[in-house]
Amino acid sequence: MQYIKWLRDEIKSINTAGFVMLAFMIGVQLALLLSSDISTKTLITFVATIIGSACTVYMMIGRPINGLLGLISAIGFIYIHYTAGHYASVLDQLVFVALIDVPLLIKWRTWGHRVEGGVKFLTRRGWLLTIVGMLAAWAVATYAYTQLGDTNPLWDSLSLTIGAIASIYVFKGYGDSYTLWLLSDFANIALWATALAANYSSSALPMLLTMSFYLATALYGRFVSVWSKRKI
């Protein structure tokens, strides 16, 4: 009962900006759903994109309910990426679930305490090592997923590389994760833009719009939310 009350309070904690952004996204995705052929895939895409959008809204305002929402949306996104042949992004979603969603579900009472205690930030040397590590991992992942038959190995591997490192930094309590989420969003936008241009996934347009929405919430979180109190 305490958890249910907590969920209710978390849902009600949404601010005006988040409410307006989420309402707009629901309207757009509903219009896309009603204008397409209704199928299992389109329904899963609709639910996953709406829940995923809600997840990012609550993440940008620093509310731990995004763990539950992220887990639900991740299940849908795994299905969407797998059917699109984005195998690297399937792994990215699994990393996100393991390092962010599950800890939030387990520590729903105390998760916010670490934010109140101070957010950590990378040094210049830490950023240099992060960038070099991402470039090396991107090269290896691109080769590996090309061999595995990924439909879009270049952008898919970049999404995995940046997203996985961002998840690790969130898990370790670094505010720099918002900068990485921005980069990840750009990579995901490129991934789904090329998927839409190549017309190999019916989920391309809803996902492209969702990734654009993620970018908007990441910008809000980077400059306004509790995770980002100093410029990098």
C-alpha positions as CSV (number, residue, x, y, z in Angstrom):
1,M,0.0,0.0,0.0
2,Q,2.9,2.4,0.7
3,Y,4.3,1.7,-2.7
4,I,0.9,2.4,-4.4
5,K,0.7,5.7,-2.5
6,W,4.2,6.5,-3.5
7,L,3.4,5.8,-7.1
8,R,0.3,8.1,-6.9
9,D,2.4,10.9,-5.4
10,E,5.1,10.4,-8.0
11,I,2.6,10.6,-10.9
12,K,1.1,13.8,-9.4
13,S,4.6,15.4,-9.1
14,I,4.8,16.2,-12.8
15,N,5.4,19.9,-13.4
16,T,3.7,22.1,-16.0
17,A,6.4,21.8,-18.6
18,G,6.4,18.1,-18.4
19,F,2.7,17.8,-18.5
20,V,2.4,19.9,-21.6
21,M,5.2,18.1,-23.4
22,L,3.8,14.7,-22.5
23,A,0.2,15.7,-23.6
24,F,1.5,16.9,-26.9
25,M,3.4,13.6,-27.5
26,I,0.4,11.5,-26.6
27,G,-1.7,13.4,-29.2
28,V,1.0,13.0,-31.9
29,Q,1.4,9.3,-31.3
30,L,-2.3,8.7,-31.1
31,A,-2.8,10.4,-34.5
32,L,-0.1,8.2,-36.0
33,L,-1.7,5.1,-34.6
34,L,-5.2,5.9,-35.9
35,S,-3.8,6.8,-39.3
36,S,-2.1,3.4,-39.7
37,D,-3.2,-0.2,-40.0
38,I,-3.8,-1.4,-36.4
39,S,-1.6,-4.4,-35.6
40,T,0.2,-6.0,-32.7
41,K,3.4,-4.1,-33.8
42,T,1.7,-0.7,-34.1
43,L,-0.1,-1.2,-30.7
44,I,3.2,-2.2,-29.0
45,T,4.9,0.8,-30.6
46,F,2.2,3.2,-29.4
47,V,2.3,1.9,-25.8
48,A,6.1,1.8,-25.7
49,T,6.6,5.3,-27.1
50,I,4.0,6.8,-24.7
51,I,5.4,5.1,-21.6
52,G,8.9,5.9,-22.8
53,S,8.0,9.5,-23.2
54,A,6.5,9.6,-19.7
55,C,9.7,7.9,-18.4
56,T,11.9,10.7,-19.8
57,V,9.6,13.4,-18.5
58,Y,9.9,12.1,-15.0
59,M,13.6,11.5,-15.4
60,M,14.1,15.1,-16.4
61,I,12.4,16.3,-13.2
62,G,14.4,13.8,-11.1
63,R,11.6,11.5,-10.0
64,P,12.4,7.8,-9.4
65,I,9.1,6.5,-10.9
66,N,11.0,6.6,-14.2
67,G,12.4,3.2,-13.2
68,L,9.0,1.5,-13.4
69,L,8.1,3.4,-16.6
70,G,11.5,2.7,-18.1
71,L,11.2,-1.0,-17.5
72,I,7.7,-1.2,-19.2
73,S,8.9,0.9,-22.2
74,A,12.1,-1.1,-22.5
75,I,10.2,-4.3,-23.0
76,G,8.4,-2.7,-26.0
77,F,11.5,-1.1,-27.3
78,I,13.4,-4.4,-27.3
79,Y,10.6,-5.8,-29.4
80,I,10.7,-2.8,-31.8
81,H,14.5,-2.8,-32.2
82,Y,14.6,-6.6,-32.6
83,T,12.0,-6.6,-35.4
84,A,13.8,-3.7,-37.1
85,G,17.1,-5.6,-36.9
86,H,18.7,-3.1,-34.5
87,Y,20.4,-5.8,-32.4
88,A,22.9,-3.3,-30.7
89,S,20.0,-1.3,-29.4
90,V,18.4,-4.4,-27.9
91,L,21.6,-4.7,-25.8
92,D,21.4,-1.0,-25.0
93,Q,17.9,-1.4,-23.6
94,L,19.0,-4.4,-21.5
95,V,21.9,-2.3,-20.1
96,F,19.5,0.5,-19.3
97,V,17.1,-1.9,-17.5
98,A,19.9,-3.5,-15.5
99,L,21.7,-0.3,-14.4
100,I,18.8,2.2,-14.1
101,D,15.4,0.7,-14.0
102,V,16.0,-2.2,-11.7
103,P,18.0,-0.2,-9.1
104,L,15.2,2.4,-9.1
105,L,12.6,-0.3,-8.5
106,I,14.6,-1.7,-5.7
107,K,15.5,1.6,-4.1
108,W,12.3,3.5,-4.6
109,R,12.4,4.9,-1.1
110,T,16.0,6.2,-1.0
111,W,17.0,6.8,-4.7
112,G,16.6,10.6,-4.4
113,H,18.9,10.8,-1.4
114,R,22.1,10.5,-3.5
115,V,21.0,13.5,-5.5
116,E,20.3,15.5,-2.4
117,G,23.8,14.5,-1.2
118,G,25.5,16.0,-4.2
119,V,26.0,14.9,-7.8
120,K,29.4,13.9,-9.1
121,F,31.0,15.3,-12.2
122,L,33.8,14.1,-14.5
123,T,37.2,15.9,-14.6
124,R,38.7,16.9,-18.0
125,R,40.8,13.7,-17.9
126,G,37.7,11.7,-17.2
127,W,36.0,13.2,-20.2
128,L,39.0,12.5,-22.4
129,L,39.1,8.9,-21.3
130,T,35.3,8.7,-21.9
131,I,35.6,10.0,-25.4
132,V,38.5,7.8,-26.4
133,G,36.7,4.8,-24.9
134,M,33.5,5.5,-26.8
135,L,35.3,5.8,-30.1
136,A,37.1,2.6,-29.6
137,A,34.0,0.8,-28.4
138,W,32.0,2.2,-31.4
139,A,34.6,0.8,-33.9
140,V,34.5,-2.6,-32.3
141,A,30.7,-2.7,-32.0
142,T,30.2,-1.6,-35.6
143,Y,32.4,-4.4,-36.9
144,A,30.7,-7.0,-34.6
145,Y,27.2,-6.0,-35.4
146,T,27.9,-5.8,-39.1
147,Q,29.0,-9.5,-38.9
148,L,25.8,-10.2,-37.0
149,G,23.6,-8.8,-39.7
150,D,22.4,-5.6,-38.0
151,T,20.3,-3.6,-40.5
152,N,22.1,-0.3,-39.5
153,P,25.3,-1.2,-37.7
154,L,27.0,2.2,-37.8
155,W,24.3,4.3,-36.1
156,D,23.0,1.3,-34.0
157,S,26.4,0.7,-32.6
158,L,26.9,4.4,-31.8
159,S,23.5,4.4,-29.9
160,L,24.6,1.4,-27.9
161,T,28.1,2.8,-27.1
162,I,26.8,6.2,-25.9
163,G,23.7,4.8,-24.2
164,A,25.5,2.1,-22.3
165,I,28.1,4.6,-21.0
166,A,25.4,7.1,-20.0
167,S,23.6,4.3,-18.1
168,I,26.8,3.5,-16.3
169,Y,27.3,7.1,-15.3
170,V,23.7,7.4,-14.1
171,F,24.3,4.2,-12.0
172,K,27.4,5.8,-10.5
173,G,25.7,9.1,-9.8
174,Y,27.3,11.4,-12.4
175,G,25.5,14.5,-13.5
176,D,27.5,14.3,-16.8
177,S,25.1,11.6,-17.9
178,Y,22.8,14.3,-19.3
179,T,25.5,15.4,-21.8
180,L,25.8,11.8,-22.9
181,W,22.0,11.4,-23.2
182,L,22.0,14.4,-25.6
183,L,24.6,12.6,-27.7
184,S,22.7,9.4,-27.5
185,D,19.5,11.1,-28.6
186,F,21.2,12.5,-31.7
187,A,22.5,9.0,-32.5
188,N,19.0,7.5,-32.1
189,I,17.5,10.2,-34.2
190,A,20.0,9.4,-37.0
191,L,19.3,5.7,-36.5
192,W,15.5,6.0,-37.0
193,A,15.8,8.7,-39.6
194,T,17.8,6.3,-41.8
195,A,15.4,3.6,-41.0
196,L,12.5,5.8,-42.2
197,A,14.4,6.8,-45.3
198,A,15.2,3.1,-46.1
199,N,11.6,2.1,-45.2
200,Y,12.6,-1.1,-43.4
201,S,10.6,-0.6,-40.2
202,S,7.0,0.5,-39.8
203,S,7.9,1.8,-36.4
204,A,10.4,4.2,-37.8
205,L,8.3,7.4,-37.7
206,P,6.8,6.9,-34.2
207,M,10.3,6.1,-32.9
208,L,11.9,9.0,-34.7
209,L,9.4,11.4,-33.1
210,T,10.0,9.7,-29.7
211,M,13.8,10.1,-30.0
212,S,13.2,13.8,-30.9
213,F,11.1,14.1,-27.8
214,Y,13.8,12.5,-25.8
215,L,16.2,15.1,-27.1
216,A,13.8,17.9,-25.9
217,T,13.6,16.4,-22.4
218,A,17.3,15.8,-22.2
219,L,17.9,19.5,-23.1
220,Y,15.4,20.4,-20.3
221,G,17.2,18.1,-17.9
222,R,20.6,19.3,-18.9
223,F,19.9,23.0,-18.2
224,V,17.1,22.9,-15.6
225,S,16.8,19.6,-13.7
226,V,18.3,18.6,-10.4
227,W,21.0,16.5,-12.1
228,S,22.7,19.4,-13.8
229,K,23.6,22.2,-11.5
230,R,26.8,23.2,-13.1
231,K,28.0,23.7,-16.7
232,I,30.5,21.1,-18.1
